[in-house]
Amino acid sequence: MAAPQDVHVRICNQEIVKFDLEVKALIQDIRDCSGPLSALTELNTKVKEKFQHLRRRIQELEQSAKEQDKESEKQILLQEVENHKKQMLSNQTSWRKANLTCKIAIDNLEKAELLQGGDLLRQRKTTKESLAQTSSAITESLMGISRMMSQQVQQSEEAMQTLDPFQNRPVCVLQLHSVLGTQDRRMRFHQPRGAHSLLETELELDSYPRRW
């Protein structure tokens, strides 16, 4: 059965390897990060947390090494501790380089966006000019329609004025019907058989188109 001290040493080594791999993965994420700056800040926060856990486990392993009864086992563990410390320092160097690479990429992206923003300003200017031309064309079209409608109204007024002399014709027809009606009644009193022809004449006048 393994001694409790040996179990603790094994757990420390496993935890150190685990946190070391997680730190390396996060450093690679930082290298691949192209922004925004908030994403880089979040990754750096995670790396700091992993380094804290890693440092704590290395310190625990170092303390366990110092507590070893056998000098040989003590030296072996102290050498492992030294290797873990060197690896942690190497990870910290890689972390700084990854941050530098990421910040350069973010700066280049921001510059590209600024240049693109200039292109957008030019595009907006072109769009405004195009809209102004379109607005002018629409205004001219509306003015043309207004002139056409004005001409149509004027023509309609002239046509109405031309028809004015003939507006009293229906009154003449009504007067003629009245005269014919009176004459018809007289004819019916004196000549009953001739009433049918007068009624036909009156019906024909009613159905005849009023074109004068």
C-alpha positions as CSV (number, residue, x, y, z in Angstrom):
1,M,0.0,0.0,0.0
2,A,1.4,3.4,-1.0
3,A,2.2,5.9,1.7
4,P,0.0,9.0,1.9
5,Q,3.0,11.1,1.1
6,D,3.5,9.2,-2.1
7,V,-0.2,9.6,-3.1
8,H,0.1,13.3,-2.5
9,V,3.2,13.6,-4.7
10,R,1.5,11.6,-7.5
11,I,-1.6,13.9,-7.3
12,C,0.6,17.0,-7.4
13,N,2.4,15.7,-10.5
14,Q,-0.9,14.9,-12.3
15,E,-2.3,18.3,-11.5
16,I,0.9,20.0,-12.7
17,V,0.8,18.2,-16.0
18,K,-2.9,19.1,-16.4
19,F,-2.5,22.8,-15.7
20,D,0.6,22.9,-18.0
21,L,-1.4,21.5,-20.9
22,E,-4.3,23.9,-20.2
23,V,-1.9,26.9,-20.2
24,K,-0.3,25.8,-23.5
25,A,-3.8,25.5,-25.1
26,L,-4.8,29.0,-23.9
27,I,-1.5,30.4,-25.2
28,Q,-2.3,29.0,-28.6
29,D,-5.8,30.5,-28.4
30,I,-4.1,33.9,-27.8
31,R,-1.9,33.4,-30.9
32,D,-5.0,32.7,-33.0
33,C,-7.0,35.5,-31.5
34,S,-7.6,38.4,-33.9
35,G,-9.7,40.5,-31.5
36,P,-11.5,42.3,-30.2
37,L,-9.4,43.4,-27.3
38,S,-12.0,42.2,-24.8
39,A,-11.5,38.6,-26.1
40,L,-7.7,38.9,-25.5
41,T,-8.4,40.2,-22.0
42,E,-10.6,37.3,-21.2
43,L,-8.0,34.7,-22.4
44,N,-5.3,36.4,-20.4
45,T,-7.5,36.2,-17.3
46,K,-7.9,32.5,-17.8
47,V,-4.1,32.0,-18.3
48,K,-3.4,33.9,-15.0
49,E,-5.8,31.6,-13.1
50,K,-4.1,28.5,-14.6
51,F,-0.6,29.8,-13.7
52,Q,-1.7,30.4,-10.1
53,H,-3.0,26.8,-9.8
54,L,0.2,25.5,-11.5
55,R,2.5,27.5,-9.2
56,R,0.6,26.3,-6.2
57,R,0.9,22.7,-7.2
58,I,4.7,23.1,-7.9
59,Q,5.1,24.6,-4.4
60,E,3.2,21.7,-2.9
61,L,5.4,19.2,-4.7
62,E,8.6,21.1,-3.6
63,Q,7.3,20.9,0.0
64,S,6.7,17.2,-0.3
65,A,10.2,16.7,-1.7
66,K,11.7,18.5,1.3
67,E,9.8,16.2,3.6
68,Q,11.2,13.0,2.1
69,D,13.1,10.8,4.5
70,K,15.5,9.4,1.8
71,E,17.9,11.9,0.4
72,S,17.8,10.2,-3.0
73,E,14.0,10.5,-3.3
74,K,14.3,14.1,-2.1
75,Q,16.7,15.0,-4.8
76,I,14.6,13.3,-7.5
77,L,11.6,15.2,-6.5
78,L,13.5,18.5,-6.2
79,Q,14.8,17.9,-9.8
80,E,11.2,17.4,-10.9
81,V,10.2,20.6,-9.2
82,E,13.1,22.4,-11.0
83,N,11.9,21.0,-14.3
84,H,8.3,22.2,-13.7
85,K,9.6,25.6,-12.8
86,K,11.6,25.9,-16.0
87,Q,8.5,24.7,-18.0
88,M,6.4,27.3,-16.3
89,L,8.9,30.0,-17.1
90,S,9.0,28.9,-20.7
91,N,5.2,29.0,-20.8
92,Q,5.3,32.6,-19.4
93,T,7.7,33.6,-22.2
94,S,5.4,32.0,-24.8
95,W,2.5,33.8,-23.2
96,R,4.2,37.2,-23.5
97,K,5.1,36.5,-27.2
98,A,1.6,35.4,-27.9
99,N,0.2,38.6,-26.5
100,L,2.5,40.6,-28.6
101,T,1.5,38.7,-31.7
102,C,-2.2,39.1,-30.9
103,K,-1.9,42.9,-30.2
104,I,-0.1,43.4,-33.5
105,A,-2.9,41.5,-35.3
106,I,-5.6,43.6,-33.5
107,D,-3.7,46.9,-34.4
108,N,-3.5,45.8,-38.1
109,L,-7.2,45.0,-38.1
110,E,-8.1,48.3,-36.6
111,K,-6.0,50.1,-39.2
112,A,-7.8,48.1,-41.9
113,E,-11.1,49.1,-40.5
114,L,-10.1,52.7,-40.5
115,L,-9.1,52.5,-44.1
116,Q,-12.3,50.7,-44.9
117,G,-14.1,53.5,-43.0
118,G,-12.6,56.0,-45.4
119,D,-13.9,53.9,-48.3
120,L,-17.3,53.9,-46.6
121,L,-17.2,57.7,-46.4
122,R,-16.5,57.9,-50.1
123,Q,-19.3,55.5,-50.8
124,R,-21.6,57.5,-48.7
125,K,-20.7,60.6,-50.5
126,T,-21.3,58.9,-53.9
127,T,-24.6,57.6,-52.5
128,K,-25.6,61.1,-51.4
129,E,-24.8,62.5,-54.9
130,S,-26.8,59.7,-56.5
131,L,-29.7,60.4,-54.2
132,A,-29.6,64.1,-55.1
133,Q,-29.7,63.2,-58.8
134,T,-32.6,60.8,-58.2
135,S,-34.4,63.5,-56.2
136,S,-33.9,66.0,-58.9
137,A,-35.2,63.6,-61.6
138,I,-38.3,62.8,-59.4
139,T,-38.9,66.5,-58.9
140,E,-38.8,67.2,-62.7
141,S,-41.1,64.2,-63.3
142,L,-43.6,65.5,-60.7
143,M,-43.5,69.0,-62.3
144,G,-44.1,67.5,-65.7
145,I,-47.1,65.6,-64.3
146,S,-48.4,68.8,-62.7
147,R,-48.1,70.7,-66.0
148,M,-49.9,67.9,-67.8
149,M,-52.7,67.8,-65.3
150,S,-53.0,71.6,-65.5
151,Q,-53.3,71.4,-69.3
152,Q,-55.9,68.7,-69.0
153,V,-57.9,70.9,-66.6
154,Q,-57.6,73.8,-68.9
155,Q,-58.8,71.7,-71.9
156,S,-61.7,70.4,-69.8
157,E,-62.7,74.0,-68.9
158,E,-62.5,75.0,-72.6
159,A,-64.7,72.0,-73.5
160,M,-67.2,73.0,-70.9
161,Q,-67.3,76.5,-72.2
162,T,-67.9,75.2,-75.7
163,L,-70.8,73.1,-74.5
164,D,-72.4,76.0,-72.6
165,P,-74.5,77.2,-75.5
166,F,-76.1,73.8,-75.8
167,Q,-76.9,73.3,-72.1
168,N,-80.4,74.7,-72.5
169,R,-81.3,72.2,-75.2
170,P,-83.0,69.7,-72.8
171,V,-85.2,72.5,-71.7
172,C,-86.3,73.0,-75.3
173,V,-87.1,69.3,-75.6
174,L,-89.2,69.4,-72.4
175,Q,-91.0,72.5,-73.8
176,L,-91.6,70.6,-77.0
177,H,-92.9,67.6,-75.2
178,S,-95.3,69.9,-73.2
179,V,-96.6,71.4,-76.4
180,L,-97.0,68.0,-78.0
181,G,-98.8,66.8,-74.9
182,T,-101.3,69.6,-75.1
183,Q,-101.7,69.2,-78.8
184,D,-102.2,65.4,-78.2
185,R,-104.9,66.0,-75.7
186,R,-106.7,68.2,-78.1
187,M,-106.3,65.7,-80.9
188,R,-107.7,63.0,-78.7
189,F,-110.8,65.0,-77.9
190,H,-111.5,65.8,-81.5
191,Q,-109.9,62.8,-83.3
192,P,-109.4,59.8,-81.0
193,R,-108.1,57.6,-83.7
194,G,-105.0,59.8,-84.3
195,A,-103.7,59.7,-80.8
196,H,-101.7,56.5,-81.4
197,S,-99.5,58.3,-84.0
198,L,-98.8,61.2,-81.7
199,L,-97.8,58.9,-78.9
200,E,-95.4,57.1,-81.2
201,T,-94.0,60.5,-82.2
202,E,-93.5,61.4,-78.5
203,L,-91.8,58.1,-77.8
204,E,-89.5,58.5,-80.7
205,L,-88.5,62.0,-79.3
206,D,-87.8,60.4,-75.9
207,S,-85.6,57.7,-77.4
208,Y,-83.9,59.9,-79.9
209,P,-80.3,60.8,-78.9
210,R,-80.0,64.4,-77.7
211,R,-77.4,65.5,-80.2
212,W,-77.8,69.2,-81.0
